[in-house]
Amino acid sequence: MTAPPETDEVTSDAELVASSMREPEGFALLYDRYFDDIHRYLAARLGRETADDLAAETFLIAFRRRADFDPARGTAARPWLYGIATNLVSQHRRSEQRRLKALGRVGAEVSVDGHEERSTARVAAEMLRPDLVRALRGLAPGERDVVFLSALGGLGYEDIAQALGIPAGTVGSRLNRAKARLRRALGDRTAQNEEA
């Protein structure tokens, strides 16, 4: 058995994927680089228990499809992995819908310094949460994917475009529409909370 290639953060993802075709153990380096990011994204969308399975499945699919990785679309594997993870999420949409409903009923977790600030922030978040959850559930699936990849995955337009296989302009349009719908859905409630 060949040892995985020696590497550091300078080795590009594309080089790691290419070398893993000859030495499959080298793919573990991509796993080490991105597993935590992918797991956090999946946990935020579907819950920790489901994320454990789907994060592992994301990397299994990526490993099996590593010959399809196209460095011409970008040398970073991160957007590619987020794309695989997002496709897995779309296979679990019903679970996500149930989770969003449950989140709307659960109290907010807030990290603010003082007790008074924490209490005020918790009350405000709890008042807005059902409306936010309803607004998120009301988004088209493509809009929801863009919002979650941006907010939870921390991806920019180009990376989201690569992850979803759509043009960056489409990402911008979907994100703008989603933000406008969320603002409209939360507009009256946020204004009421600011006045209180």
C-alpha positions as CSV (number, residue, x, y, z in Angstrom):
1,M,0.0,0.0,0.0
2,T,1.4,3.4,-1.0
3,A,1.5,6.2,1.6
4,P,-0.6,9.3,0.9
5,P,1.5,12.0,-0.8
6,E,3.2,14.5,1.4
7,T,1.5,17.8,1.2
8,D,0.9,21.1,2.9
9,E,-1.7,23.8,2.4
10,V,0.2,25.0,-0.7
11,T,-0.9,21.9,-2.7
12,S,-4.0,22.8,-4.5
13,D,-7.2,20.8,-4.3
14,A,-7.0,20.0,-8.0
15,E,-3.6,18.5,-7.5
16,L,-4.8,16.4,-4.6
17,V,-7.8,15.1,-6.6
18,A,-5.5,14.3,-9.6
19,S,-2.9,12.5,-7.5
20,S,-5.7,10.6,-5.7
21,M,-6.4,8.9,-9.0
22,R,-3.0,7.2,-8.7
23,E,-2.8,7.0,-4.9
24,P,-6.4,6.9,-3.6
25,E,-5.2,7.4,0.0
26,G,-4.3,11.0,-0.9
27,F,-8.0,11.9,-1.1
28,A,-8.0,11.8,2.7
29,L,-6.2,15.1,2.7
30,L,-9.3,16.8,1.1
31,Y,-11.4,15.1,3.7
32,D,-9.2,16.6,6.4
33,R,-9.4,20.0,4.8
34,Y,-13.1,20.3,4.3
35,F,-15.0,17.8,6.4
36,D,-15.7,20.2,9.3
37,D,-17.0,22.9,6.9
38,I,-19.3,20.4,5.1
39,H,-20.5,18.9,8.4
40,R,-21.3,22.3,9.8
41,Y,-23.3,23.2,6.7
42,L,-25.2,20.0,6.7
43,A,-25.8,20.1,10.5
44,A,-27.3,23.6,10.2
45,R,-29.7,22.5,7.4
46,L,-30.6,19.0,8.6
47,G,-29.5,18.5,12.2
48,R,-26.3,17.0,13.6
49,E,-27.4,13.4,13.5
50,T,-28.3,13.5,9.8
51,A,-25.1,15.6,9.1
52,D,-22.9,12.8,10.4
53,D,-24.2,10.5,7.8
54,L,-24.5,13.0,4.9
55,A,-21.1,14.5,5.5
56,A,-19.5,11.0,5.2
57,E,-21.7,10.3,2.2
58,T,-20.6,13.6,0.6
59,F,-17.0,12.6,0.7
60,L,-17.8,9.0,-0.5
61,I,-19.6,10.4,-3.5
62,A,-16.8,12.9,-4.2
63,F,-14.2,10.1,-3.9
64,R,-16.2,7.9,-6.4
65,R,-16.6,10.9,-8.8
66,R,-13.2,12.3,-8.4
67,A,-12.4,11.6,-12.0
68,D,-15.3,14.0,-12.9
69,F,-13.7,16.9,-10.9
70,D,-13.0,19.6,-13.5
71,P,-10.2,22.0,-12.5
72,A,-11.1,24.2,-15.4
73,R,-14.2,25.2,-13.4
74,G,-12.0,26.1,-10.4
75,T,-9.1,24.5,-8.6
76,A,-10.8,24.5,-5.2
77,A,-12.7,21.4,-4.3
78,R,-14.8,23.3,-1.6
79,P,-17.6,24.5,-3.9
80,W,-17.7,21.1,-5.6
81,L,-18.1,19.4,-2.2
82,Y,-20.8,21.9,-1.2
83,G,-22.6,21.1,-4.5
84,I,-22.6,17.4,-3.6
85,A,-23.8,18.2,-0.1
86,T,-26.5,20.4,-1.4
87,N,-27.7,17.7,-3.8
88,L,-27.9,15.3,-0.8
89,V,-29.9,17.9,1.1
90,S,-32.4,18.2,-1.7
91,Q,-32.9,14.4,-1.4
92,H,-33.8,15.1,2.3
93,R,-36.1,18.2,1.7
94,R,-39.0,16.7,3.7
95,S,-36.8,16.3,6.7
96,E,-35.5,19.8,6.3
97,Q,-39.1,21.1,6.2
98,R,-39.9,19.3,9.4
99,R,-36.7,20.7,11.0
100,L,-37.6,24.3,10.0
101,K,-41.0,23.8,11.5
102,A,-39.4,22.6,14.7
103,L,-36.9,25.5,14.8
104,G,-39.8,27.9,14.6
105,R,-41.0,26.4,17.9
106,V,-37.7,26.2,19.8
107,G,-36.1,29.0,21.8
108,A,-33.2,30.9,20.4
109,E,-29.6,30.3,21.4
110,V,-28.0,33.7,21.9
111,S,-24.4,34.6,23.0
112,V,-24.5,38.1,24.3
113,D,-22.5,39.4,27.2
114,G,-24.9,40.6,30.0
115,H,-28.0,39.0,31.4
116,E,-30.2,41.9,30.3
117,E,-28.8,41.9,26.7
118,R,-29.1,38.1,26.6
119,S,-32.8,38.2,27.7
120,T,-33.7,41.0,25.3
121,A,-31.9,39.2,22.4
122,R,-33.6,35.9,23.2
123,V,-37.1,37.5,23.4
124,A,-36.5,39.3,20.1
125,A,-35.2,36.2,18.4
126,E,-38.0,34.0,19.7
127,M,-40.6,36.5,18.4
128,L,-39.0,36.6,15.0
129,R,-38.1,32.9,14.7
130,P,-41.5,31.6,13.6
131,D,-41.8,34.3,10.9
132,L,-38.2,33.7,9.7
133,V,-38.9,29.9,9.5
134,R,-42.1,30.5,7.6
135,A,-40.3,32.9,5.3
136,L,-37.5,30.4,4.7
137,R,-40.0,27.6,4.0
138,G,-41.8,29.9,1.5
139,L,-38.7,30.3,-0.6
140,A,-38.3,28.3,-3.8
141,P,-35.8,25.4,-3.3
142,G,-33.2,27.1,-5.5
143,E,-33.5,30.3,-3.5
144,R,-33.2,28.4,-0.2
145,D,-30.1,26.6,-1.4
146,V,-28.4,29.9,-2.3
147,V,-29.4,31.5,1.0
148,F,-28.1,28.5,3.0
149,L,-24.9,28.2,1.0
150,S,-24.2,31.9,1.6
151,A,-25.3,32.1,5.2
152,L,-24.3,28.7,6.5
153,G,-21.5,27.7,4.1
154,G,-20.0,31.2,3.9
155,L,-19.6,30.8,0.1
156,G,-19.4,33.8,-2.3
157,Y,-21.4,34.1,-5.6
158,E,-18.7,32.3,-7.7
159,D,-18.4,29.4,-5.3
160,I,-22.2,29.0,-5.0
161,A,-22.4,29.1,-8.8
162,Q,-19.9,26.3,-9.0
163,A,-21.5,24.3,-6.2
164,L,-24.9,24.4,-7.8
165,G,-23.8,24.4,-11.4
166,I,-25.5,27.6,-12.3
167,P,-24.3,31.0,-13.6
168,A,-23.1,33.5,-11.0
169,G,-25.7,36.0,-12.3
170,T,-28.4,33.4,-11.4
171,V,-26.9,33.2,-7.9
172,G,-27.2,36.9,-7.5
173,S,-30.8,37.0,-8.8
174,R,-31.9,34.2,-6.5
175,L,-30.1,35.7,-3.5
176,N,-31.6,39.1,-4.2
177,R,-35.1,37.7,-4.6
178,A,-34.8,35.6,-1.4
179,K,-33.5,38.6,0.6
180,A,-36.4,40.7,-0.6
181,R,-38.9,38.0,0.3
182,L,-37.3,37.6,3.7
183,R,-37.3,41.3,4.3
184,R,-40.9,41.6,3.4
185,A,-41.8,38.7,5.6
186,L,-39.9,40.1,8.5
187,G,-40.3,43.8,7.8
188,D,-43.3,44.5,10.1
189,R,-41.9,42.3,12.9
190,T,-38.4,43.8,12.9
191,A,-39.8,47.3,12.9
192,Q,-42.0,46.4,15.9
193,N,-39.0,45.0,17.8
194,E,-36.9,48.1,17.1
195,E,-39.6,50.3,18.5
196,A,-40.0,48.2,21.6
